Amino acid sequence: MSERGGVKGVDAALIGERPTGLYTLVIMKFTRNRVALFGLACLLLILLAILLAPQVTPYDPIQKDTPARNQAPSLLHPFGTDKLGRLAIDAISNRDYPMIQGTVILVAASFVFVNLIVDIIYAFVDPRIRYE
């Protein structure tokens, strides 16, 4: 075993000088892994969004905009101001966990139901598909 390289039966001079520090090895392996670098980039992007949130969103999440209730989507409110969205935002702001769970379950059940209907209609539209 060579003293410098740590590889059994091979001289360290033949394989080149390898870093021996633990942090150096970890950083080298991390920078070679593309999935890890992508994860780091996503994490940094989320951190940047958190830091820039007060500049990006000029609205106070707790303050209610009563005149804008139940309006259609517009430039000011791109997704509209329906009751379910306002209810979810209020529940998140007040940390009302049962209401958050109920809202998530309702939205998920609606999504599953709509997908089921679309799958059934898709069988009628495309004759090559048969459900047995």
C-alpha positions in Angstrom: 0.0 0.0 0.0 1.4 3.4 -1.0 1.6 6.1 1.7 0.5 9.0 -0.5 -2.3 7.6 -2.6 -3.9 5.1 -0.3 -4.4 2.6 -3.2 -3.1 -0.9 -2.6 -0.5 -2.1 -5.1 -0.4 1.1 -7.1 2.2 3.8 -6.7 0.6 7.2 -6.0 2.8 8.8 -8.7 1.2 6.6 -11.4 -2.3 7.7 -10.7 -1.5 11.3 -9.9 -1.7 13.2 -6.7 -5.1 12.7 -5.1 -6.5 15.1 -2.5 -6.4 13.6 1.0 -8.7 16.0 2.9 -12.2 14.7 3.6 -13.9 18.0 2.6 -11.9 18.1 -0.6 -13.0 14.6 -1.5 -16.7 15.4 -0.7 -16.6 18.6 -2.8 -15.0 16.8 -5.7 -17.6 14.0 -5.7 -20.4 16.5 -5.2 -19.3 18.7 -8.2 -19.1 15.6 -10.4 -22.7 14.5 -9.7 -25.1 16.3 -11.9 -28.2 15.4 -9.9 -26.7 16.8 -6.8 -25.8 20.0 -8.6 -29.3 20.3 -9.9 -30.7 19.8 -6.4 -28.3 22.5 -5.1 -29.5 24.9 -7.9 -33.1 24.3 -7.0 -32.4 24.8 -3.3 -30.6 28.1 -4.0 -33.5 29.2 -6.3 -36.0 28.6 -3.5 -33.8 30.4 -1.0 -33.5 33.3 -3.4 -37.4 33.4 -3.8 -37.7 33.4 0.0 -35.3 36.3 0.3 -36.9 38.3 -2.5 -40.5 37.6 -1.5 -41.2 41.1 0.1 -40.1 42.8 -3.2 -42.0 40.4 -5.5 -45.3 40.3 -3.6 -46.4 43.8 -2.5 -49.5 42.5 -0.7 -49.8 41.6 2.9 -51.0 37.9 3.2 -53.0 38.6 6.3 -54.8 41.8 5.2 -58.0 41.1 3.4 -59.1 42.7 0.2 -62.8 42.6 0.7 -63.9 44.7 -2.4 -61.9 42.3 -4.7 -63.8 39.2 -3.4 -65.2 36.7 -5.9 -63.9 38.6 -9.0 -62.8 36.9 -12.2 -59.1 36.6 -13.1 -57.5 39.9 -13.9 -54.0 41.4 -14.1 -54.2 42.3 -10.4 -55.4 38.8 -9.4 -54.3 36.3 -12.2 -56.1 33.3 -10.6 -59.2 35.2 -9.5 -60.5 35.7 -5.9 -62.8 32.8 -5.3 -64.0 31.5 -1.9 -61.9 28.4 -1.9 -58.6 30.1 -2.6 -59.4 32.8 0.0 -60.3 30.2 2.5 -57.1 28.3 1.9 -55.0 31.5 2.3 -56.8 32.5 5.5 -56.3 29.0 6.9 -52.6 29.0 6.1 -52.2 32.5 7.6 -54.0 31.5 10.8 -52.4 28.0 11.0 -55.7 26.3 10.9 -54.4 22.8 10.1 -57.8 21.0 9.9 -59.1 23.6 7.4 -55.8 23.2 5.3 -56.2 19.4 5.3 -59.8 19.7 4.3 -59.0 22.1 1.5 -56.2 19.9 0.2 -58.4 16.8 0.3 -61.2 18.6 -1.5 -58.9 19.9 -4.3 -57.3 16.4 -4.6 -60.6 14.7 -4.8 -61.8 17.1 -7.4 -58.7 16.5 -9.4 -59.1 12.7 -9.3 -62.8 13.0 -10.2 -62.1 15.3 -13.2 -59.4 12.9 -14.4 -61.8 9.9 -14.1 -64.4 11.7 -16.2 -61.8 12.6 -18.8 -60.6 9.0 -19.0 -64.1 7.7 -19.5 -64.8 10.3 -22.2 -61.5 9.5 -23.8 -62.7 5.9 -24.2 -65.7 7.1 -26.2 -63.6 9.5 -28.3 -60.9 7.1 -29.3 -62.3 3.7 -30.3 -58.9 2.0 -29.9 -59.1 2.3 -26.1 -61.2 -0.4 -24.3 -61.6 -0.7 -20.6 -62.2 -4.3 -19.5 
